[in-house]
Amino acid sequence: MRIRPAAKVAAVLLSSVVLCWAVLFHALGWTALVRESGGSCGGDDCPEGLPAVLVLAVVFSVGGVALIGWTLTRAKLSRGAAAAVVVSGLLAGLLPGVYGYQWLRGEQARADAPATADGPVRGAERLKLAWRTEPNSGAAPRGLRGWSAGDTVVRVRADGLSAHAVRDGKQRWNVTAPVRQSVCAQSTRPAEGIGLVAYGRQNKPCLTLAAVRLDNGTTLWKRTLKGEGIGKGIALGGATAVTPEDGAVVGRDAATGGERWQRPVPERCKALAVGASAARTLVVEECLPAKTGGAVGARLLALDTRTGEERWATKLPVESAGTAYVYSAEPAVIGFQESDQRGVRAVLAFDDRGTRRAAVPFTGRSGDLDIRLSEADLTTEGPFVAGDTLVAAMKKPGEDQPQYVGGFSLADGRELWRTGRLGVIGALALREDGRVAALTSGWPRTDVVVLDPAAKGAARKTALGAEAPVSIDADMLAVSDGYVVVNRYTDGEPSVFAVR
């Protein structure tokens, strides 16, 4: 049976379409592999749909070359006609090829579709580097943490505070630490437009407590403390400043510094950590044993932030000295790490009566939480509490850097979801809408992945398309129209930059 000329032309055209898909899948697939996985991946760690894209690229290459050679031989078209048909086929294959690639990569799926464990990150939108400050000159002091207050972001570092406008990065004000003193403590976050800091001399107690208005940099008040000065951590809960001082936990009016209440710490005890919301203050107390060789004890206290009145107290399952950190006052969530290797090393959650609800180990068979364990610890920010879910950066066993984000139930400690490999996580930020943003840093580009804890970690990715100037120690703040990154340690990077 003879093949009609029209059928021969159609066969050449279809072969050219297949060849177009081969070129397209190779170009998009290998570029995505380099950008999203550093050039290699394996198993569940590969970005969604990428293995299928690369396999099809090879299949289309072999099939397309064989088909177009076979069809051109049998079509016996003139050189001009053959070129016209091949070019037409290549052009005709572009749009279906792009749609096919997007479908395989999940980029046509709804952005809020749930992600399963090791699940997908949806198609990337674009971010731009909005502004950046000049790099620090010389050996700049190491930064502490950043604050976000309306249209202002504040960088806190050892030699003082500096504020920048969220819109364009222009410096709004600067507060210099007292002569021969450095910032030795700061509140985790500001409250009612006020930030709380403490200053101290080198190798001396942290004795000067101060409150700063973040809109104009005015120091509202200073207090010089006695004895051992500030203990572990200071906090702002609404209009109250809460500080563990020499032998007591003290609540002050955040605007005036006037003392509102004082709660003595029992003899042989000390406050390991404090945290506060407008309604509740949490205090982790550790007490030495009355007899030599006895077990160390610890308890968690919940106080009324406005009055200092005790609401409840609960004994912690601790028998050796340790470190503690308050991650959330409402709900009550703390981290405790005993010096005993077999002791408690976990995030602990409690209900409104002080009954322990859940424990999430820092280290587990499926991975380690990469979280802040003390004020001096400058690792990835977090974990964050979003609703009834604990969200934390994670490392798989044997890995040095966090490349995943996991969600855990505060009701029973179960792992609810985990992202696939996102890349090295440089910082996390809790957004006002309850979602968590993860900043992934490294060549050849920087991404911000927004995760929805309420939807099993559903994710949307935004990409700069180039590597951002993220230092090895960064803090990210969610602002009204994007994110501001504060580099706590800099080596040629800007101290602050914004993406939106």
C-alpha positions, -999 to 999 in steps of 0.1 A, spaced: 0 0 0 14 34 -10 15 61 16 -1 94 5 22 125 3 0 142 29 6 114 54 43 115 47 44 152 55 23 146 87 48 120 98 77 144 94 57 170 113 50 147 142 86 136 143 97 172 146 72 178 174 88 149 193 123 163 187 111 197 200 99 181 232 133 164 235 152 197 233 127 215 256 127 188 283 165 186 283 168 224 286 142 228 313 149 196 331 187 200 335 184 237 344 158 228 371 181 201 384 210 225 389 188 253 404 166 231 427 190 203 437 225 216 431 229 193 400 219 159 415 192 142 435 179 108 444 147 91 453 122 111 473 147 140 476 142 149 439 120 179 431 85 169 420 82 155 385 119 161 376 129 124 372 100 119 348 110 150 328 146 138 324 136 102 315 112 116 289 139 139 276 161 109 268 131 89 253 121 118 231 157 123 220 162 87 209 127 84 195 127 119 178 161 114 160 151 79 148 116 90 137 127 121 118 154 103 100 130 75 90 102 98 79 125 122 59 140 92 40 105 80 30 89 114 24 115 123 -3 107 160 1 128 188 -14 154 204 9 133 235 12 101 217 18 117 194 44 132 224 63 98 241 63 80 211 77 106 204 103 106 241 115 68 240 116 69 209 137 94 224 161 73 255 166 41 235 169 56 214 197 66 244 219 33 252 236 22 216 242 58 208 255 57 237 280 23 226 293 34 190 295 65 201 315 44 222 339 19 194 343 47 169 352 63 194 376 29 201 394 30 237 384 -6 237 372 -18 224 406 -35 248 430 -10 265 452 -29 255 484 -32 218 475 -20 197 505 16 183 504 22 148 518 53 138 538 83 145 515 57 160 493 59 186 465 66 223 464 45 240 439 56 261 409 78 290 416 67 326 413 93 355 412 107 377 439 131 406 434 158 420 455 141 453 465 170 470 484 202 462 503 224 481 527 261 486 522 284 459 535 299 465 569 334 478 569 361 462 590 354 436 617 317 445 624 302 433 657 281 402 654 244 408 653 218 394 676 182 392 663 160 414 641 127 430 650 98 440 627 75 469 638 51 482 612 70 499 584 103 496 603 128 468 607 154 469 635 188 452 635 202 445 670 239 439 673 265 442 701 272 479 696 236 490 694 204 492 673 198 505 639 164 509 621 156 508 584 124 517 564 108 485 550 99 503 518 134 515 506 159 505 533 168 540 543 182 542 578 157 559 601 176 560 634 205 546 653 210 539 690 245 534 702 253 512 732 267 530 762 305 535 763 324 502 769 291 483 771 275 459 746 240 446 741 239 414 761 202 405 759 171 415 740 134 406 739 125 379 714 101 403 697 88 438 703 54 447 717 32 478 712 60 494 693 87 489 720 118 468 721 136 457 752 174 454 754 200 450 782 236 463 782 267 450 800 305 455 802 329 428 790 330 398 814 306 416 837 270 411 847 243 424 823 232 454 845 215 480 824 180 475 812 164 498 786 132 502 765 134 517 730 106 531 709 110 515 675 93 543 654 119 569 663 146 553 684 138 572 716 151 554 747 120 555 770 138 545 802 169 529 816 173 510 849 206 500 865 202 467 883 221 453 912 238 420 920 240 396 891 217 417 869 197 402 841 194 364 841 186 342 811 164 360 786 141 390 788 106 393 774 78 417 765 42 407 770 19 435 758 26 465 779 47 446 805 85 440 804 94 408 822 130 402 834 147 375 855 168 396 878 189 390 909 168 365 929 134 375 914 113 377 882 101 413 878 73 428 858 76 465 847 55 489 828 71 488 793 65 525 786 78 539 819 99 512 836 79 514 868 78 482 887 44 464 886 52 432 904 80 411 917 81 373 923 110 360 943 128 329 930 130 302 958 163 297 976 187 273 957 168 280 925 173 302 894 152 312 864 165 294 833 142 311 808 112 335 806 87 342 778 56 363 777 24 372 759 1 400 770 -18 376 792 7 349 803 43 348 814 61 315 815 91 310 838 113 279 838 129 274 872 157 250 881 165 241 917 196 224 932 190 194 954 189 199 992 214 170 997 246 163 980 241 138 952 204 144 949 186 151 917 182 186 902 146 196 900 128 219 875 93 233 871 73 255 848 54 285 862 25 303 845 20 339 858 -5 366 849 16 390 829 -2 421 843 -1 412 880 25 384 885 -2 362 901 6 325 897 -19 306 875 -4 272 876 29 254 882 40 220 869 70 198 877 92 190 847 106 154 842 141 166 849 169 152 871 200 171 859 210 206 852 202 219 818 192 248 795 157 259 786 140 282 762 104 295 759 91 292 723 55 302 730 36 315 760 1 308 745 0 279 740 27 270 765 56 255 746 92 252 759 124 235 750 145 217 776 179 201 772 194 183 802 231 178 806 224 141 812 227 125 777 197 102 786 177 130 801 150 152 786 160 168 753 128 178 737 102 204 729 74 202 756 38 214 752 13 220 780 -24 228 782 -40 258 800 -38 240 833 -2 230 831 -7 194 821 19 181 797 4 174 763 32 164 740 70 159 737 89 163 704 125 150 708 153 172 695 168 141 679 149 112 664 153 83 641 139 102 612 159 134 618 169 162 641 152 195 648 174 224 640 162 249 665 172 277 689 181 262 723 193 294 741 196 332 737 232 326 727 223 300 701 222 317 666 210 287 646 178 287 625 151 307 641 123 286 657 105 264 661 73 283 656 39 276 670 12 280 643 -22 270 657 -18 236 672 12 227 651 49 230 659 69 240 628 107 235 628 136 232 603 150 196 602 181 177 593 181 141 582 205 117 601 240 123 591 234 157 575 250 189 589 225 214 576 187 216 577 171 211 543 135 201 554 107 216 574 84 195 595 51 200 613 44 182 647 11 180 666 11 198 700 -16 174 711 5 142 710 38 150 694 32 131 661 49 142 630 21 155 608 40 163 576 74 170 562 85 188 531 108 173 505 144 186 503 141 224 499 178 232 499 199 246 528 175 265 550 191 298 560 162 312 581 125 307 590 99 334 596 63 332 611 39 353 590 9 371 604 -15 348 585 -1 318 605 20 304 576 57 299 579 83 310 553 116 292 548 145 310 532 167 286 513 202 299 505 229 288 481 240 287 445 226 292 420 195 309 434 176 317 466 140 306 472 114 315 498 90 285 504 58 295 522 42 266 541 7 263 555 7 243 587 -31 241 587 -31 224 553 -6 196 559 23 217 549 9 228 515 36 249 499 41 277 474 76 286 462 89 320 452 123 324 436 148 352 431 163 335 401 198 344 415 217 338 447 208 363 473 234 377 497 225 355 527 252 351 552 260 319 572 239 333 601 207 351 590 174 361 605 143 366 583 114 389 591 80 388 574 68 423 565 37 436 548 48 431 512 76 406 514 106 397 536 136 415 552 167 394 559 190 405 587 225 390 584 237 385 620 272 376 608 286 393 576 316 387 555 310 410 526 272 406 526 249 435 534 237 437 570 201 439 558 183 434 525 147 430 514 129 408 488 94 413 475 
